[in-house]
Amino acid sequence: MNEEKHKLLLKDLKDIGINAKNYQVLSLLPLVFVAWADGKIQKGEYVEIMKIAKERHYLHKGGEKLLAHWLNEEPTPSYYEKGFRALVELARSEDAIGEDITPKNLKELLDMCMDVAKSAGGLWGKLWSVAPEEEVAIAKIASALAIDDGESWGELLEDLSSEPS
């Protein structure tokens, strides 16, 4: 990573309250983005995000406080932008701070985002459906994280929606 990008990464991380001890919580920001897509956090979304956070050990030294803040008050568009940009840079860099944030992890985040979207109950409470706002949010995350497998997002969302959870 060149020096300019490294400085921008460090500034973005500092601006959003991320440091070397709690950086893993940043992986939850895309899930929070999906959960807020309809303007509020549903109980199922909250439970799913907390389950993922605990299973993957994303809540280190201050991470739990940041996540609680994100779940109680939606981050601003600028906050999301800085967080997503930082995720991409950490995944691309060989910097020691983000050694367990990789391009593969970014693709896994999309699956986790779909799990969060499904946990909201979708349209009319059907567990297998994903609300249109959440589909849009997932597509925005994929774009922000520069994830592209050459498949259209409509096809990808359809594939993910048809898989059993």
C-alpha positions in Angstrom: 0.0 0.0 0.0 1.4 3.4 -0.9 2.0 6.0 1.7 -0.9 8.2 0.7 -3.4 5.3 0.9 -2.0 4.2 4.2 -2.4 7.7 5.7 -6.0 7.9 4.4 -6.7 4.4 5.8 -5.4 5.4 9.2 -7.4 8.7 9.2 -10.6 6.8 8.2 -10.1 4.3 10.9 -9.4 7.0 13.5 -12.4 9.0 12.3 -14.8 6.0 12.9 -13.3 4.9 16.2 -11.4 1.9 14.9 -8.0 1.0 16.2 -5.6 -2.0 16.3 -7.4 -3.6 19.2 -11.0 -3.4 18.0 -10.7 -3.4 14.2 -12.5 -6.8 13.8 -15.8 -5.0 14.6 -15.5 -3.2 11.3 -16.5 -6.4 9.6 -20.0 -6.0 11.2 -20.6 -2.6 9.6 -22.0 -4.0 6.3 -24.4 -6.1 8.4 -25.5 -3.0 10.3 -26.0 -1.2 6.9 -28.4 -4.0 5.8 -30.2 -4.0 9.1 -30.9 -0.3 8.9 -32.0 -0.5 5.2 -35.7 -0.2 6.1 -35.1 2.5 8.7 -35.1 0.4 11.8 -33.3 -2.6 13.3 -35.7 -5.6 13.5 -35.3 -8.0 16.5 -34.2 -10.8 14.2 -31.6 -8.7 12.6 -30.2 -7.7 16.0 -30.1 -11.3 17.1 -28.4 -12.4 13.9 -25.7 -9.6 14.1 -25.0 -10.4 17.7 -24.7 -14.2 16.9 -22.3 -13.5 14.1 -20.3 -11.0 16.2 -19.9 -13.6 19.0 -19.2 -16.6 16.8 -16.5 -14.8 14.9 -15.0 -13.0 17.9 -15.5 -9.5 16.4 -16.1 -7.8 19.7 -12.6 -7.0 21.0 -11.6 -4.1 23.3 -14.2 -1.5 22.5 -15.8 -3.3 19.6 -18.9 -4.1 21.6 -19.3 -0.4 22.5 -19.1 0.6 18.8 -21.5 -2.1 17.7 -24.0 -1.1 20.4 -23.8 2.5 19.1 -24.3 1.4 15.5 -27.4 -0.7 16.5 -28.9 2.1 18.5 -28.2 5.0 16.2 -27.7 4.5 12.4 -24.2 5.6 11.2 -24.1 8.5 8.8 -23.5 7.9 5.0 -20.0 9.4 5.5 -19.3 6.9 8.3 -20.4 4.0 6.2 -18.3 5.2 3.3 -15.2 5.5 5.5 -15.8 2.1 7.0 -16.4 0.3 3.7 -13.3 2.0 2.2 -11.3 1.0 5.2 -12.5 -2.6 4.9 -11.4 -2.7 1.3 -8.0 -1.2 2.0 -7.4 -3.6 5.0 -8.4 -6.6 2.8 -5.9 -5.4 0.1 -3.1 -4.5 2.4 -0.5 -6.7 4.0 -0.6 -4.4 7.0 -0.5 -6.2 10.4 -3.6 -4.4 11.7 -6.0 -6.2 9.3 -4.3 -9.5 8.7 -7.6 -11.4 9.2 -9.5 -9.1 6.9 -9.0 -10.5 3.4 -10.7 -10.4 0.0 -12.2 -13.8 0.9 -13.6 -12.4 4.1 -15.3 -9.6 2.2 -17.1 -12.1 0.0 -18.2 -13.9 3.2 -19.6 -10.6 4.5 -22.1 -10.7 1.6 -23.4 -14.1 2.8 -23.6 -12.7 6.3 -25.5 -9.7 5.0 -28.0 -12.0 3.4 -28.4 -13.9 6.7 -29.2 -10.6 8.4 -31.7 -9.6 5.7 -33.4 -13.0 5.9 -33.6 -12.7 9.7 -35.8 -9.7 9.4 -38.6 -11.8 8.2 -38.7 -10.2 4.7 -42.1 -9.4 3.2 -45.1 -10.4 5.3 -42.8 -12.2 7.8 -41.7 -14.9 5.4 -38.2 -16.1 6.5 -37.1 -16.9 3.0 -37.8 -13.5 1.5 -35.7 -10.4 1.5 -37.2 -6.9 1.4 -36.4 -4.8 -1.6 -34.6 -2.2 0.6 -32.3 -4.9 1.9 -31.6 -6.2 -1.7 -30.6 -2.7 -2.6 -28.4 -2.4 0.5 -26.6 -5.7 -0.3 -25.9 -4.5 -3.8 -24.5 -1.2 -2.5 -22.3 -3.1 -0.1 -21.0 -5.4 -2.9 -20.2 -2.3 -4.9 -18.6 -0.5 -2.1 -16.5 -3.5 -1.2 -15.6 -4.0 -4.9 -16.9 -7.6 -4.9 -17.7 -8.8 -8.4 -17.7 -12.4 -9.5 -18.9 -11.5 -13.0 -22.5 -12.4 -12.0 -25.3 -9.8 -12.0 -26.4 -8.8 -8.5 -29.9 -9.8 -9.4 -28.7 -13.4 -10.1 -26.5 -13.4 -7.0 -29.3 -12.3 -4.8 -31.6 -14.9 -6.3 -29.0 -17.6 -5.8 -28.4 -16.5 -2.2 -32.2 -16.2 -1.5 -32.8 -19.7 -2.9 -30.2 -21.4 -0.7 -31.6 -22.9 2.5 -30.4 -21.0 5.7 
